[in-house]
């Protein structure tokens, strides 16, 4: 326990020293310093690296989609509807299989409907639900985005072998985090 407490105190001093720097430190610089620090535990470095990579990819996605006047969240909804094979989905189904929060999904569906990309209708078997389907305009928007994406050479970001290894590592990471979370819940922590 003393060892972990010492590591936490060292990590705390490291971050406080970074925060004491005059001016604003950029996130990438903060991450670089943390990853090179002997005071930051390896597990924290892994999590920090994953979180920052996700932020960078999210920023890229917003910038890439900006000319299409659509957000990554809206594209995710359109993709789900497209890949449902013409099947109408409920808001709950979309929330369940996506990475979109319940709080965000409703407003995004309204925006997509106002843009004419989706159609919502009352479910005749459960009038409290709305069934959501993709319109031809929404399908066209997805084709437009995909066509531009396929014409760009994004393959240079990471090679196939490294991509496959990263996918495997992240799958193990998720599995281990889920297992740890289940243990915590079981023990009441």
C-alpha positions in Angstrom: 0.0 0.0 0.0 2.9 2.4 0.9 4.4 1.8 -2.6 1.1 2.8 -4.4 0.7 5.8 -2.1 4.3 6.9 -2.9 3.6 6.5 -6.7 0.4 8.6 -6.4 2.2 11.3 -4.5 5.0 11.4 -7.2 2.4 11.5 -10.0 0.5 14.3 -8.1 3.7 16.3 -7.8 4.4 15.7 -11.5 1.0 17.1 -12.6 1.1 20.0 -10.2 4.5 20.9 -11.6 3.0 20.9 -15.1 0.1 23.0 -14.0 2.5 25.5 -12.4 4.1 26.3 -15.7 3.3 29.9 -16.8 0.9 29.9 -19.7 -1.3 27.2 -21.0 0.2 23.8 -21.8 -1.2 22.1 -24.9 -2.8 18.7 -24.3 -0.4 16.9 -26.6 2.5 18.4 -24.7 0.9 17.4 -21.4 0.4 13.8 -22.7 4.0 13.7 -24.1 5.4 14.7 -20.7 3.2 12.3 -18.8 4.1 9.4 -21.1 7.8 10.2 -20.6 7.6 10.6 -16.8 8.8 7.9 -14.5 6.3 9.2 -11.9 3.2 8.3 -13.9 2.2 4.6 -13.5 2.2 2.5 -16.7 -1.6 1.8 -16.4 -2.3 5.6 -16.3 -0.1 6.1 -19.3 -2.1 3.5 -21.3 -5.4 5.1 -20.3 -4.1 8.6 -21.0 -2.8 7.5 -24.4 -6.2 5.9 -25.4 -8.2 8.9 -24.2 -6.0 11.4 -26.0 -6.1 9.3 -29.2 -9.9 9.2 -29.0 -10.0 12.9 -28.6 -7.7 13.5 -31.6 -9.8 11.1 -33.8 -13.0 12.8 -32.7 -11.5 16.2 -33.6 -10.4 14.8 -37.0 -13.9 13.4 -37.5 -15.6 16.8 -36.8 -13.2 18.6 -39.1 -13.5 16.0 -41.9 -17.3 16.1 -41.7 -17.6 19.9 -41.4 -17.9 20.5 -45.2 -20.9 18.1 -45.2 -22.6 20.1 -42.5 -23.1 16.9 -40.4 -21.6 15.6 -37.2 -20.0 12.3 -36.4 -22.9 11.4 -34.2 -25.4 12.1 -37.0 -23.3 10.0 -39.4 -23.3 7.1 -36.8 -27.1 7.2 -36.7 -27.4 7.3 -40.5 -25.0 4.3 -40.8 -27.0 2.3 -38.2 -30.2 2.9 -40.2 -28.5 2.1 -43.5 -27.0 -1.1 -42.2 -30.3 -2.2 -40.7 -31.3 -3.1 -44.2 -34.4 -1.0 -44.5 -35.6 -2.1 -41.1 -37.1 0.6 -39.0 -35.5 1.1 -35.6 -36.7 2.6 -32.4 -34.8 5.3 -30.5 -34.0 2.7 -27.8 -32.5 0.3 -30.3 -30.3 3.0 -31.8 -29.1 4.0 -28.3 -28.5 0.4 -27.4 -26.2 -0.4 -30.3 -24.5 2.9 -30.7 -22.0 5.0 -28.6 -24.6 7.8 -28.4 -26.0 8.8 -25.0 -29.7 8.8 -24.3 -29.5 12.5 -23.6 -27.9 13.2 -27.0 -29.8 10.8 -29.2 -33.2 12.7 -29.1 -31.8 16.0 -30.2 -29.7 14.4 -32.9 -32.8 12.6 -34.3 -34.7 15.9 -34.4 -31.9 17.5 -36.3 -31.6 14.6 -38.8 -35.4 14.7 -39.3 -35.3 18.5 -39.9 -32.5 17.9 -42.5 -34.7 15.3 -44.2 -32.2 12.5 -43.6 -34.5 10.3 -41.5 -38.3 9.8 -41.1 -40.0 9.2 -37.8 -43.4 7.7 -37.4 -45.5 6.4 -34.5 -45.2 2.7 -33.9 -48.7 1.3 -34.4 -48.1 -1.6 -31.9 -46.6 0.7 -29.2 -47.8 4.3 -29.6 -45.3 5.5 -27.1 -42.5 4.6 -29.6 -41.4 6.1 -32.8 -40.0 4.1 -35.6 -37.1 5.6 -37.4 -36.0 5.0 -41.0 -33.5 6.4 -43.4 -34.7 8.6 -46.3 -33.2 8.5 -49.8 -31.7 12.0 -49.0 -30.0 10.5 -45.9 -28.8 7.5 -47.9 -27.4 10.0 -50.5 -25.6 11.9 -47.8 -24.0 8.7 -46.6 -22.9 7.9 -50.1 -21.5 11.4 -50.6 -19.4 11.1 -47.4 -18.2 7.6 -48.2 -17.2 8.5 -51.7 -15.1 11.4 -50.5 -13.6 9.2 -47.7 -12.7 6.4 -50.1 -11.0 8.8 -52.4 -8.7 9.9 -49.6 -5.7 7.8 -48.7 -6.2 7.2 -45.0 -4.4 3.8 -45.1 -1.1 5.5 -44.3 -2.2 6.3 -40.8 -1.4 2.8 -39.6 -0.3 -0.3 -41.5 -2.6 -3.3 -41.7 -0.4 -5.5 -39.4 -0.4 -2.7 -36.7 -4.1 -2.1 -37.1 -4.9 -5.8 -36.5 -2.6 -5.8 -33.5 -4.1 -2.7 -32.1 -7.6 -4.1 -32.5 -6.6 -7.2 -30.6 -4.9 -5.3 -27.8 -7.9 -3.0 -27.4 -10.3 -5.9 -27.4 -8.2 -7.5 -24.5 -8.1 -4.1 -22.8 -12.0 -3.8 -22.9 -12.4 -7.4 -21.8 -10.1 -6.9 -18.8 -11.7 -3.6 -17.8 -15.2 -5.2 -18.0 -14.0 -8.1 -15.9 -12.5 -5.7 -13.3 -15.7 -3.6 -13.3 -17.8 -6.8 -12.7 -15.6 -7.7 -9.8 -16.0 -4.2 -8.3 -19.7 -4.4 -8.6 -19.8 -7.9 -7.1 -17.7 -6.7 -4.1 -19.8 -3.6 -3.7 -17.0 -1.2 -4.4 
